[in-house]
Amino acid sequence: MLVNKYNMFDLDKIIEVTNDVQNKSNKDLLLAMETLTTEFEKTKELIIDLTRHLDLVEGMYNTVNNEMGKRIRK
């Protein structure tokens, strides 16, 4: 989620700033950048963690599936 309880900016404000960057104050731009940077990093970490989890699950599935394949062929 783009907005959390620690952030002074809300989603509507970020959208407003990004849709009219030329007319926004430096303060608004910096707050939007800080918020978006934080959200980018959190999202990236989540994707990395989920990718690792998916790889682990896939590996375990393949191990079990291979064993089942051997048993069925016997």
mmJSON file of the N, C-alpha and C atoms, coordinates in Angstrom:
{"data_MODEL":{"atom_site":{
"group_PDB":["ATOM","ATOM","ATOM","ATOM","ATOM","ATOM","ATOM","ATOM","ATOM","ATOM","ATOM","ATOM","ATOM","ATOM","ATOM","ATOM","ATOM","ATOM","ATOM","ATOM","ATOM","ATOM","ATOM","ATOM","ATOM","ATOM","ATOM","ATOM","ATOM","ATOM","ATOM","ATOM","ATOM","ATOM","ATOM","ATOM","ATOM","ATOM","ATOM","ATOM","ATOM","ATOM","ATOM","ATOM","ATOM","ATOM","ATOM","ATOM","ATOM","ATOM","ATOM","ATOM","ATOM","ATOM","ATOM","ATOM","ATOM","ATOM","ATOM","ATOM","ATOM","ATOM","ATOM","ATOM","ATOM","ATOM","ATOM","ATOM","ATOM","ATOM","ATOM","ATOM","ATOM","ATOM","ATOM","ATOM","ATOM","ATOM","ATOM","ATOM","ATOM","ATOM","ATOM","ATOM","ATOM","ATOM","ATOM","ATOM","ATOM","ATOM","ATOM","ATOM","ATOM","ATOM","ATOM","ATOM","ATOM","ATOM","ATOM","ATOM","ATOM","ATOM","ATOM","ATOM","ATOM","ATOM","ATOM","ATOM","ATOM","ATOM","ATOM","ATOM","ATOM","ATOM","ATOM","ATOM","ATOM","ATOM","ATOM","ATOM","ATOM","ATOM","ATOM","ATOM","ATOM","ATOM","ATOM","ATOM","ATOM","ATOM","ATOM","ATOM","ATOM","ATOM","ATOM","ATOM","ATOM","ATOM","ATOM","ATOM","ATOM","ATOM","ATOM","ATOM","ATOM","ATOM","ATOM","ATOM","ATOM","ATOM","ATOM","ATOM","ATOM","ATOM","ATOM","ATOM","ATOM","ATOM","ATOM","ATOM","ATOM","ATOM","ATOM","ATOM","ATOM","ATOM","ATOM","ATOM","ATOM","ATOM","ATOM","ATOM","ATOM","ATOM","ATOM","ATOM","ATOM","ATOM","ATOM","ATOM","ATOM","ATOM","ATOM","ATOM","ATOM","ATOM","ATOM","ATOM","ATOM","ATOM","ATOM","ATOM","ATOM","ATOM","ATOM","ATOM","ATOM","ATOM","ATOM","ATOM","ATOM","ATOM","ATOM","ATOM","ATOM","ATOM","ATOM","ATOM","ATOM","ATOM","ATOM","ATOM","ATOM","ATOM","ATOM","ATOM","ATOM","ATOM","ATOM","ATOM","ATOM","ATOM"],
"id":[1,2,3,4,5,6,7,8,9,10,11,12,13,14,15,16,17,18,19,20,21,22,23,24,25,26,27,28,29,30,31,32,33,34,35,36,37,38,39,40,41,42,43,44,45,46,47,48,49,50,51,52,53,54,55,56,57,58,59,60,61,62,63,64,65,66,67,68,69,70,71,72,73,74,75,76,77,78,79,80,81,82,83,84,85,86,87,88,89,90,91,92,93,94,95,96,97,98,99,100,101,102,103,104,105,106,107,108,109,110,111,112,113,114,115,116,117,118,119,120,121,122,123,124,125,126,127,128,129,130,131,132,133,134,135,136,137,138,139,140,141,142,143,144,145,146,147,148,149,150,151,152,153,154,155,156,157,158,159,160,161,162,163,164,165,166,167,168,169,170,171,172,173,174,175,176,177,178,179,180,181,182,183,184,185,186,187,188,189,190,191,192,193,194,195,196,197,198,199,200,201,202,203,204,205,206,207,208,209,210,211,212,213,214,215,216,217,218,219,220,221,222],
"type_symbol":["N","C","C","N","C","C","N","C","C","N","C","C","N","C","C","N","C","C","N","C","C","N","C","C","N","C","C","N","C","C","N","C","C","N","C","C","N","C","C","N","C","C","N","C","C","N","C","C","N","C","C","N","C","C","N","C","C","N","C","C","N","C","C","N","C","C","N","C","C","N","C","C","N","C","C","N","C","C","N","C","C","N","C","C","N","C","C","N","C","C","N","C","C","N","C","C","N","C","C","N","C","C","N","C","C","N","C","C","N","C","C","N","C","C","N","C","C","N","C","C","N","C","C","N","C","C","N","C","C","N","C","C","N","C","C","N","C","C","N","C","C","N","C","C","N","C","C","N","C","C","N","C","C","N","C","C","N","C","C","N","C","C","N","C","C","N","C","C","N","C","C","N","C","C","N","C","C","N","C","C","N","C","C","N","C","C","N","C","C","N","C","C","N","C","C","N","C","C","N","C","C","N","C","C","N","C","C","N","C","C","N","C","C","N","C","C","N","C","C","N","C","C"],
"label_atom_id":["N","CA","C","N","CA","C","N","CA","C","N","CA","C","N","CA","C","N","CA","C","N","CA","C","N","CA","C","N","CA","C","N","CA","C","N","CA","C","N","CA","C","N","CA","C","N","CA","C","N","CA","C","N","CA","C","N","CA","C","N","CA","C","N","CA","C","N","CA","C","N","CA","C","N","CA","C","N","CA","C","N","CA","C","N","CA","C","N","CA","C","N","CA","C","N","CA","C","N","CA","C","N","CA","C","N","CA","C","N","CA","C","N","CA","C","N","CA","C","N","CA","C","N","CA","C","N","CA","C","N","CA","C","N","CA","C","N","CA","C","N","CA","C","N","CA","C","N","CA","C","N","CA","C","N","CA","C","N","CA","C","N","CA","C","N","CA","C","N","CA","C","N","CA","C","N","CA","C","N","CA","C","N","CA","C","N","CA","C","N","CA","C","N","CA","C","N","CA","C","N","CA","C","N","CA","C","N","CA","C","N","CA","C","N","CA","C","N","CA","C","N","CA","C","N","CA","C","N","CA","C","N","CA","C","N","CA","C","N","CA","C","N","CA","C","N","CA","C","N","CA","C","N","CA","C","N","CA","C"],
"label_alt_id":[null,null,null,null,null,null,null,null,null,null,null,null,null,null,null,null,null,null,null,null,null,null,null,null,null,null,null,null,null,null,null,null,null,null,null,null,null,null,null,null,null,null,null,null,null,null,null,null,null,null,null,null,null,null,null,null,null,null,null,null,null,null,null,null,null,null,null,null,null,null,null,null,null,null,null,null,null,null,null,null,null,null,null,null,null,null,null,null,null,null,null,null,null,null,null,null,null,null,null,null,null,null,null,null,null,null,null,null,null,null,null,null,null,null,null,null,null,null,null,null,null,null,null,null,null,null,null,null,null,null,null,null,null,null,null,null,null,null,null,null,null,null,null,null,null,null,null,null,null,null,null,null,null,null,null,null,null,null,null,null,null,null,null,null,null,null,null,null,null,null,null,null,null,null,null,null,null,null,null,null,null,null,null,null,null,null,null,null,null,null,null,null,null,null,null,null,null,null,null,null,null,null,null,null,null,null,null,null,null,null,null,null,null,null,null,null,null,null,null,null,null,null],
"label_comp_id":["MET","MET","MET","LEU","LEU","LEU","VAL","VAL","VAL","ASN","ASN","ASN","LYS","LYS","LYS","TYR","TYR","TYR","ASN","ASN","ASN","MET","MET","MET","PHE","PHE","PHE","ASP","ASP","ASP","LEU","LEU","LEU","ASP","ASP","ASP","LYS","LYS","LYS","ILE","ILE","ILE","ILE","ILE","ILE","GLU","GLU","GLU","VAL","VAL","VAL","THR","THR","THR","ASN","ASN","ASN","ASP","ASP","ASP","VAL","VAL","VAL","GLN","GLN","GLN","ASN","ASN","ASN","LYS","LYS","LYS","SER","SER","SER","ASN","ASN","ASN","LYS","LYS","LYS","ASP","ASP","ASP","LEU","LEU","LEU","LEU","LEU","LEU","LEU","LEU","LEU","ALA","ALA","ALA","MET","MET","MET","GLU","GLU","GLU","THR","THR","THR","LEU","LEU","LEU","THR","THR","THR","THR","THR","THR","GLU","GLU","GLU","PHE","PHE","PHE","GLU","GLU","GLU","LYS","LYS","LYS","THR","THR","THR","LYS","LYS","LYS","GLU","GLU","GLU","LEU","LEU","LEU","ILE","ILE","ILE","ILE","ILE","ILE","ASP","ASP","ASP","LEU","LEU","LEU","THR","THR","THR","ARG","ARG","ARG","HIS","HIS","HIS","LEU","LEU","LEU","ASP","ASP","ASP","LEU","LEU","LEU","VAL","VAL","VAL","GLU","GLU","GLU","GLY","GLY","GLY","MET","MET","MET","TYR","TYR","TYR","ASN","ASN","ASN","THR","THR","THR","VAL","VAL","VAL","ASN","ASN","ASN","ASN","ASN","ASN","GLU","GLU","GLU","MET","MET","MET","GLY","GLY","GLY","LYS","LYS","LYS","ARG","ARG","ARG","ILE","ILE","ILE","ARG","ARG","ARG","LYS","LYS","LYS"],
"label_asym_id":["A","A","A","A","A","A","A","A","A","A","A","A","A","A","A","A","A","A","A","A","A","A","A","A","A","A","A","A","A","A","A","A","A","A","A","A","A","A","A","A","A","A","A","A","A","A","A","A","A","A","A","A","A","A","A","A","A","A","A","A","A","A","A","A","A","A","A","A","A","A","A","A","A","A","A","A","A","A","A","A","A","A","A","A","A","A","A","A","A","A","A","A","A","A","A","A","A","A","A","A","A","A","A","A","A","A","A","A","A","A","A","A","A","A","A","A","A","A","A","A","A","A","A","A","A","A","A","A","A","A","A","A","A","A","A","A","A","A","A","A","A","A","A","A","A","A","A","A","A","A","A","A","A","A","A","A","A","A","A","A","A","A","A","A","A","A","A","A","A","A","A","A","A","A","A","A","A","A","A","A","A","A","A","A","A","A","A","A","A","A","A","A","A","A","A","A","A","A","A","A","A","A","A","A","A","A","A","A","A","A","A","A","A","A","A","A","A","A","A","A","A","A"],
"label_entity_id":["1","1","1","1","1","1","1","1","1","1","1","1","1","1","1","1","1","1","1","1","1","1","1","1","1","1","1","1","1","1","1","1","1","1","1","1","1","1","1","1","1","1","1","1","1","1","1","1","1","1","1","1","1","1","1","1","1","1","1","1","1","1","1","1","1","1","1","1","1","1","1","1","1","1","1","1","1","1","1","1","1","1","1","1","1","1","1","1","1","1","1","1","1","1","1","1","1","1","1","1","1","1","1","1","1","1","1","1","1","1","1","1","1","1","1","1","1","1","1","1","1","1","1","1","1","1","1","1","1","1","1","1","1","1","1","1","1","1","1","1","1","1","1","1","1","1","1","1","1","1","1","1","1","1","1","1","1","1","1","1","1","1","1","1","1","1","1","1","1","1","1","1","1","1","1","1","1","1","1","1","1","1","1","1","1","1","1","1","1","1","1","1","1","1","1","1","1","1","1","1","1","1","1","1","1","1","1","1","1","1","1","1","1","1","1","1","1","1","1","1","1","1"],
"label_seq_id":[1,1,1,2,2,2,3,3,3,4,4,4,5,5,5,6,6,6,7,7,7,8,8,8,9,9,9,10,10,10,11,11,11,12,12,12,13,13,13,14,14,14,15,15,15,16,16,16,17,17,17,18,18,18,19,19,19,20,20,20,21,21,21,22,22,22,23,23,23,24,24,24,25,25,25,26,26,26,27,27,27,28,28,28,29,29,29,30,30,30,31,31,31,32,32,32,33,33,33,34,34,34,35,35,35,36,36,36,37,37,37,38,38,38,39,39,39,40,40,40,41,41,41,42,42,42,43,43,43,44,44,44,45,45,45,46,46,46,47,47,47,48,48,48,49,49,49,50,50,50,51,51,51,52,52,52,53,53,53,54,54,54,55,55,55,56,56,56,57,57,57,58,58,58,59,59,59,60,60,60,61,61,61,62,62,62,63,63,63,64,64,64,65,65,65,66,66,66,67,67,67,68,68,68,69,69,69,70,70,70,71,71,71,72,72,72,73,73,73,74,74,74],
"pdbx_PDB_ins_code":[null,null,null,null,null,null,null,null,null,null,null,null,null,null,null,null,null,null,null,null,null,null,null,null,null,null,null,null,null,null,null,null,null,null,null,null,null,null,null,null,null,null,null,null,null,null,null,null,null,null,null,null,null,null,null,null,null,null,null,null,null,null,null,null,null,null,null,null,null,null,null,null,null,null,null,null,null,null,null,null,null,null,null,null,null,null,null,null,null,null,null,null,null,null,null,null,null,null,null,null,null,null,null,null,null,null,null,null,null,null,null,null,null,null,null,null,null,null,null,null,null,null,null,null,null,null,null,null,null,null,null,null,null,null,null,null,null,null,null,null,null,null,null,null,null,null,null,null,null,null,null,null,null,null,null,null,null,null,null,null,null,null,null,null,null,null,null,null,null,null,null,null,null,null,null,null,null,null,null,null,null,null,null,null,null,null,null,null,null,null,null,null,null,null,null,null,null,null,null,null,null,null,null,null,null,null,null,null,null,null,null,null,null,null,null,null,null,null,null,null,null,null],
"Cartn_x":[0.851,0.0,0.889,0.502,1.324,1.351,0.426,0.353,0.381,1.165,1.156,0.999,0.841,0.563,1.728,2.924,4.095,4.343,3.535,3.782,2.84,3.394,2.579,1.788,2.247,1.587,0.551,-0.551,-1.513,-1.541,-2.218,-2.231,-2.766,-3.83,-4.39,-3.375,-2.625,-1.62,-0.499,-0.068,0.99,0.517,-0.704,-1.262,-1.337,-1.786,-1.876,-0.505,0.495,1.85,2.379,2.217,2.769,2.043,0.795,0.051,0.318,0.991,1.235,2.582,3.627,4.939,5.499,5.193,5.751,5.271,4.103,3.522,3.541,4.251,4.297,5.566,5.478,6.629,7.707,8.912,10.012,9.682,9.032,8.662,7.73,6.715,5.791,6.516,7.406,8.157,9.049,9.723,10.595,9.8,8.669,7.844,7.313,6.911,6.439,7.578,8.754,9.906,10.26,10.26,10.577,9.566,8.302,7.252,7.378,7.57,7.673,8.937,10.025,11.266,11.072,10.456,10.182,9.29,8.239,7.322,7.997,8.85,9.584,10.464,11.203,12.108,11.337,10.223,9.407,8.828,8.361,7.788,8.857,10.038,11.14,11.511,11.597,11.919,10.852,9.594,8.508,8.617,8.914,9.048,10.212,11.326,12.491,12.145,11.508,11.13,10.162,9.184,8.223,8.881,9.832,10.554,11.345,12.008,12.753,11.8,10.67,9.684,9.17,8.865,8.378,9.418,10.683,11.759,11.835,11.709,11.753,10.575,9.383,8.188,8.315,8.794,8.958,9.951,11.047,12.049,11.487,10.752,10.15,9.109,8.296,7.297,7.978,9.035,9.741,10.334,10.855,11.397,10.315,9.185,8.072,7.524,7.369,6.84,7.753,9.054,10.002,9.904,9.785,9.651,8.358,7.284,6.022,6.126,6.828,7.034,7.795,8.821,9.587,8.703,7.878,7.035,5.947,5.426,4.362,4.916,6.141,6.753,7.146,7.237,7.668,6.61],
"Cartn_y":[-1.182,0.0,1.235,2.217,3.395,4.34,4.219,5.162,4.384,4.863,4.23,5.286,4.856,5.791,6.729,6.4,7.224,8.274,8.24,9.103,10.296,11.481,12.689,12.82,12.167,12.249,11.139,11.426,10.372,10.084,9.023,8.595,9.669,10.333,11.39,12.504,12.852,13.913,13.475,12.23,11.726,11.738,11.304,11.328,12.76,13.658,15.079,15.63,15.316,15.81,15.223,13.926,13.297,13.729,14.134,14.593,16.052,16.776,18.205,18.619,17.863,18.105,19.493,20.047,21.346,22.465,22.298,23.357,23.056,22.051,21.691,22.236,22.462,23.002,21.933,22.397,21.469,20.567,21.122,20.337,19.188,19.491,18.454,17.394,17.837,16.896,15.999,16.581,15.787,14.792,15.209,14.29,13.155,13.476,12.438,11.485,12.034,11.195,10.272,10.801,9.981,8.853,9.179,8.176,7.112,7.544,6.6,5.745,6.331,5.565,4.486,4.845,3.878,2.758,3.113,2.11,1.22,1.803,1.025,-0.01,0.42,-0.494,-1.598,-1.247,-2.262,-3.251,-2.758,-3.631,-4.544,-3.985,-4.78,-5.897,-5.599,-6.616,-7.702,-7.299,-8.287,-9.209,-8.644,-9.447,-10.414,-9.943,-10.81,-11.938,-11.607,-12.626,-13.639,-13.157,-14.064,-14.935,-14.375,-15.154,-16.273,-15.96,-16.994,-18.071,-17.66,-18.608,-19.49,-18.879,-19.627,-20.636,-20.246,-21.161,-22.346,-22.076,-23.134,-24.095,-23.553,-24.379,-25.202,-24.582,-25.3,-26.45,-26.184,-27.239,-28.411,-28.109,-29.175,-29.937,-29.213,-29.87,-30.803,-30.317,-31.139,-32.391,-32.278,-33.441,-34.488,-34.05,-34.968,-35.522,-34.664,-35.089,-36.125,-35.908,-36.865,-38.222,-38.211,-39.466,-40.181,-39.425,-40.029,-40.617,-39.922,-40.419,-41.742,-41.849,-43.103,-44.232,-43.956,-44.986,-45.437,-44.536,-44.896,-45.751,-45.468,-46.216,-47.629,-47.935,-49.271,-50.307],
"Cartn_z":[0.0,0.0,0.0,-0.721,-0.914,0.271,1.163,2.271,3.576,4.513,5.824,6.898,8.128,9.213,9.52,9.03,9.309,8.231,7.197,6.057,6.073,5.86,5.849,4.552,3.512,2.213,2.093,1.451,1.177,-0.321,-0.698,-2.093,-3.03,-2.627,-3.474,-3.726,-2.696,-2.833,-3.773,-3.658,-4.543,-5.993,-6.21,-7.564,-8.079,-7.232,-7.607,-7.986,-7.186,-7.454,-8.758,-8.945,-10.152,-11.423,-11.287,-12.462,-12.82,-11.93,-12.173,-11.577,-11.9,-11.287,-11.564,-12.717,-13.079,-12.147,-11.576,-10.755,-9.256,-8.85,-7.431,-6.794,-5.5,-4.761,-4.61,-4.333,-4.068,-2.891,-1.885,-0.71,-1.106,-1.912,-2.37,-3.191,-4.068,-4.895,-4.043,-3.06,-2.192,-1.356,-0.825,-0.04,-0.907,-2.112,-3.033,-3.381,-3.651,-3.969,-2.811,-1.594,-0.419,-0.262,-0.411,-0.282,-1.359,-2.594,-3.697,-3.608,-3.153,-2.963,-1.92,-0.808,0.257,-0.254,-0.956,-1.481,-2.519,-3.346,-4.339,-3.653,-2.642,-1.939,-1.214,-0.569,0.107,-0.892,-2.005,-3.032,-3.618,-3.872,-4.411,-3.448,-2.167,-1.16,-1.107,-1.188,-1.198,-2.407,-3.557,-4.767,-4.638,-4.105,-3.915,-2.941,-1.82,-0.844,-1.441,-2.197,-2.82,-3.89,-4.615,-5.616,-4.958,-3.857,-3.116,-2.608,-2.085,-1.589,-2.727,-3.853,-5.012,-5.478,-5.518,-5.91,-4.952,-3.661,-2.654,-2.837,-2.987,-3.176,-4.459,-5.533,-6.79,-6.646,-5.952,-5.742,-4.949,-3.897,-3.095,-3.906,-4.666,-5.515,-6.504,-7.159,-8.147,-7.516,-6.305,-5.601,-5.369,-4.854,-4.595,-5.907,-6.901,-8.188,-8.851,-8.79,-9.368,-8.679,-7.381,-6.638,-7.018,-7.129,-7.538,-8.94,-9.83,-11.181,-11.186,-10.358,-10.253,-9.75,-8.771,-8.18,-9.143,-9.934,-10.869,-12.005,-12.441,-13.551,-13.174,-11.886,-11.451,-11.692],
"occupancy":[1.0,1.0,1.0,1.0,1.0,1.0,1.0,1.0,1.0,1.0,1.0,1.0,1.0,1.0,1.0,1.0,1.0,1.0,1.0,1.0,1.0,1.0,1.0,1.0,1.0,1.0,1.0,1.0,1.0,1.0,1.0,1.0,1.0,1.0,1.0,1.0,1.0,1.0,1.0,1.0,1.0,1.0,1.0,1.0,1.0,1.0,1.0,1.0,1.0,1.0,1.0,1.0,1.0,1.0,1.0,1.0,1.0,1.0,1.0,1.0,1.0,1.0,1.0,1.0,1.0,1.0,1.0,1.0,1.0,1.0,1.0,1.0,1.0,1.0,1.0,1.0,1.0,1.0,1.0,1.0,1.0,1.0,1.0,1.0,1.0,1.0,1.0,1.0,1.0,1.0,1.0,1.0,1.0,1.0,1.0,1.0,1.0,1.0,1.0,1.0,1.0,1.0,1.0,1.0,1.0,1.0,1.0,1.0,1.0,1.0,1.0,1.0,1.0,1.0,1.0,1.0,1.0,1.0,1.0,1.0,1.0,1.0,1.0,1.0,1.0,1.0,1.0,1.0,1.0,1.0,1.0,1.0,1.0,1.0,1.0,1.0,1.0,1.0,1.0,1.0,1.0,1.0,1.0,1.0,1.0,1.0,1.0,1.0,1.0,1.0,1.0,1.0,1.0,1.0,1.0,1.0,1.0,1.0,1.0,1.0,1.0,1.0,1.0,1.0,1.0,1.0,1.0,1.0,1.0,1.0,1.0,1.0,1.0,1.0,1.0,1.0,1.0,1.0,1.0,1.0,1.0,1.0,1.0,1.0,1.0,1.0,1.0,1.0,1.0,1.0,1.0,1.0,1.0,1.0,1.0,1.0,1.0,1.0,1.0,1.0,1.0,1.0,1.0,1.0,1.0,1.0,1.0,1.0,1.0,1.0,1.0,1.0,1.0,1.0,1.0,1.0,1.0,1.0,1.0,1.0,1.0,1.0],
"B_iso_or_equiv":[0.0,0.0,0.0,0.0,0.0,0.0,0.0,0.0,0.0,0.0,0.0,0.0,0.0,0.0,0.0,0.0,0.0,0.0,0.0,0.0,0.0,0.0,0.0,0.0,0.0,0.0,0.0,0.0,0.0,0.0,0.0,0.0,0.0,0.0,0.0,0.0,0.0,0.0,0.0,0.0,0.0,0.0,0.0,0.0,0.0,0.0,0.0,0.0,0.0,0.0,0.0,0.0,0.0,0.0,0.0,0.0,0.0,0.0,0.0,0.0,0.0,0.0,0.0,0.0,0.0,0.0,0.0,0.0,0.0,0.0,0.0,0.0,0.0,0.0,0.0,0.0,0.0,0.0,0.0,0.0,0.0,0.0,0.0,0.0,0.0,0.0,0.0,0.0,0.0,0.0,0.0,0.0,0.0,0.0,0.0,0.0,0.0,0.0,0.0,0.0,0.0,0.0,0.0,0.0,0.0,0.0,0.0,0.0,0.0,0.0,0.0,0.0,0.0,0.0,0.0,0.0,0.0,0.0,0.0,0.0,0.0,0.0,0.0,0.0,0.0,0.0,0.0,0.0,0.0,0.0,0.0,0.0,0.0,0.0,0.0,0.0,0.0,0.0,0.0,0.0,0.0,0.0,0.0,0.0,0.0,0.0,0.0,0.0,0.0,0.0,0.0,0.0,0.0,0.0,0.0,0.0,0.0,0.0,0.0,0.0,0.0,0.0,0.0,0.0,0.0,0.0,0.0,0.0,0.0,0.0,0.0,0.0,0.0,0.0,0.0,0.0,0.0,0.0,0.0,0.0,0.0,0.0,0.0,0.0,0.0,0.0,0.0,0.0,0.0,0.0,0.0,0.0,0.0,0.0,0.0,0.0,0.0,0.0,0.0,0.0,0.0,0.0,0.0,0.0,0.0,0.0,0.0,0.0,0.0,0.0,0.0,0.0,0.0,0.0,0.0,0.0,0.0,0.0,0.0,0.0,0.0,0.0],
"pdbx_formal_charge":[null,null,null,null,null,null,null,null,null,null,null,null,null,null,null,null,null,null,null,null,null,null,null,null,null,null,null,null,null,null,null,null,null,null,null,null,null,null,null,null,null,null,null,null,null,null,null,null,null,null,null,null,null,null,null,null,null,null,null,null,null,null,null,null,null,null,null,null,null,null,null,null,null,null,null,null,null,null,null,null,null,null,null,null,null,null,null,null,null,null,null,null,null,null,null,null,null,null,null,null,null,null,null,null,null,null,null,null,null,null,null,null,null,null,null,null,null,null,null,null,null,null,null,null,null,null,null,null,null,null,null,null,null,null,null,null,null,null,null,null,null,null,null,null,null,null,null,null,null,null,null,null,null,null,null,null,null,null,null,null,null,null,null,null,null,null,null,null,null,null,null,null,null,null,null,null,null,null,null,null,null,null,null,null,null,null,null,null,null,null,null,null,null,null,null,null,null,null,null,null,null,null,null,null,null,null,null,null,null,null,null,null,null,null,null,null,null,null,null,null,null,null],
"auth_seq_id":[1,1,1,2,2,2,3,3,3,4,4,4,5,5,5,6,6,6,7,7,7,8,8,8,9,9,9,10,10,10,11,11,11,12,12,12,13,13,13,14,14,14,15,15,15,16,16,16,17,17,17,18,18,18,19,19,19,20,20,20,21,21,21,22,22,22,23,23,23,24,24,24,25,25,25,26,26,26,27,27,27,28,28,28,29,29,29,30,30,30,31,31,31,32,32,32,33,33,33,34,34,34,35,35,35,36,36,36,37,37,37,38,38,38,39,39,39,40,40,40,41,41,41,42,42,42,43,43,43,44,44,44,45,45,45,46,46,46,47,47,47,48,48,48,49,49,49,50,50,50,51,51,51,52,52,52,53,53,53,54,54,54,55,55,55,56,56,56,57,57,57,58,58,58,59,59,59,60,60,60,61,61,61,62,62,62,63,63,63,64,64,64,65,65,65,66,66,66,67,67,67,68,68,68,69,69,69,70,70,70,71,71,71,72,72,72,73,73,73,74,74,74],
"auth_comp_id":["MET","MET","MET","LEU","LEU","LEU","VAL","VAL","VAL","ASN","ASN","ASN","LYS","LYS","LYS","TYR","TYR","TYR","ASN","ASN","ASN","MET","MET","MET","PHE","PHE","PHE","ASP","ASP","ASP","LEU","LEU","LEU","ASP","ASP","ASP","LYS","LYS","LYS","ILE","ILE","ILE","ILE","ILE","ILE","GLU","GLU","GLU","VAL","VAL","VAL","THR","THR","THR","ASN","ASN","ASN","ASP","ASP","ASP","VAL","VAL","VAL","GLN","GLN","GLN","ASN","ASN","ASN","LYS","LYS","LYS","SER","SER","SER","ASN","ASN","ASN","LYS","LYS","LYS","ASP","ASP","ASP","LEU","LEU","LEU","LEU","LEU","LEU","LEU","LEU","LEU","ALA","ALA","ALA","MET","MET","MET","GLU","GLU","GLU","THR","THR","THR","LEU","LEU","LEU","THR","THR","THR","THR","THR","THR","GLU","GLU","GLU","PHE","PHE","PHE","GLU","GLU","GLU","LYS","LYS","LYS","THR","THR","THR","LYS","LYS","LYS","GLU","GLU","GLU","LEU","LEU","LEU","ILE","ILE","ILE","ILE","ILE","ILE","ASP","ASP","ASP","LEU","LEU","LEU","THR","THR","THR","ARG","ARG","ARG","HIS","HIS","HIS","LEU","LEU","LEU","ASP","ASP","ASP","LEU","LEU","LEU","VAL","VAL","VAL","GLU","GLU","GLU","GLY","GLY","GLY","MET","MET","MET","TYR","TYR","TYR","ASN","ASN","ASN","THR","THR","THR","VAL","VAL","VAL","ASN","ASN","ASN","ASN","ASN","ASN","GLU","GLU","GLU","MET","MET","MET","GLY","GLY","GLY","LYS","LYS","LYS","ARG","ARG","ARG","ILE","ILE","ILE","ARG","ARG","ARG","LYS","LYS","LYS"],
"auth_asym_id":["A","A","A","A","A","A","A","A","A","A","A","A","A","A","A","A","A","A","A","A","A","A","A","A","A","A","A","A","A","A","A","A","A","A","A","A","A","A","A","A","A","A","A","A","A","A","A","A","A","A","A","A","A","A","A","A","A","A","A","A","A","A","A","A","A","A","A","A","A","A","A","A","A","A","A","A","A","A","A","A","A","A","A","A","A","A","A","A","A","A","A","A","A","A","A","A","A","A","A","A","A","A","A","A","A","A","A","A","A","A","A","A","A","A","A","A","A","A","A","A","A","A","A","A","A","A","A","A","A","A","A","A","A","A","A","A","A","A","A","A","A","A","A","A","A","A","A","A","A","A","A","A","A","A","A","A","A","A","A","A","A","A","A","A","A","A","A","A","A","A","A","A","A","A","A","A","A","A","A","A","A","A","A","A","A","A","A","A","A","A","A","A","A","A","A","A","A","A","A","A","A","A","A","A","A","A","A","A","A","A","A","A","A","A","A","A","A","A","A","A","A","A"],
"auth_atom_id":["N","CA","C","N","CA","C","N","CA","C","N","CA","C","N","CA","C","N","CA","C","N","CA","C","N","CA","C","N","CA","C","N","CA","C","N","CA","C","N","CA","C","N","CA","C","N","CA","C","N","CA","C","N","CA","C","N","CA","C","N","CA","C","N","CA","C","N","CA","C","N","CA","C","N","CA","C","N","CA","C","N","CA","C","N","CA","C","N","CA","C","N","CA","C","N","CA","C","N","CA","C","N","CA","C","N","CA","C","N","CA","C","N","CA","C","N","CA","C","N","CA","C","N","CA","C","N","CA","C","N","CA","C","N","CA","C","N","CA","C","N","CA","C","N","CA","C","N","CA","C","N","CA","C","N","CA","C","N","CA","C","N","CA","C","N","CA","C","N","CA","C","N","CA","C","N","CA","C","N","CA","C","N","CA","C","N","CA","C","N","CA","C","N","CA","C","N","CA","C","N","CA","C","N","CA","C","N","CA","C","N","CA","C","N","CA","C","N","CA","C","N","CA","C","N","CA","C","N","CA","C","N","CA","C","N","CA","C","N","CA","C","N","CA","C","N","CA","C","N","CA","C","N","CA","C","N","CA","C"],
"pdbx_PDB_model_num":[1,1,1,1,1,1,1,1,1,1,1,1,1,1,1,1,1,1,1,1,1,1,1,1,1,1,1,1,1,1,1,1,1,1,1,1,1,1,1,1,1,1,1,1,1,1,1,1,1,1,1,1,1,1,1,1,1,1,1,1,1,1,1,1,1,1,1,1,1,1,1,1,1,1,1,1,1,1,1,1,1,1,1,1,1,1,1,1,1,1,1,1,1,1,1,1,1,1,1,1,1,1,1,1,1,1,1,1,1,1,1,1,1,1,1,1,1,1,1,1,1,1,1,1,1,1,1,1,1,1,1,1,1,1,1,1,1,1,1,1,1,1,1,1,1,1,1,1,1,1,1,1,1,1,1,1,1,1,1,1,1,1,1,1,1,1,1,1,1,1,1,1,1,1,1,1,1,1,1,1,1,1,1,1,1,1,1,1,1,1,1,1,1,1,1,1,1,1,1,1,1,1,1,1,1,1,1,1,1,1,1,1,1,1,1,1,1,1,1,1,1,1]
}}}
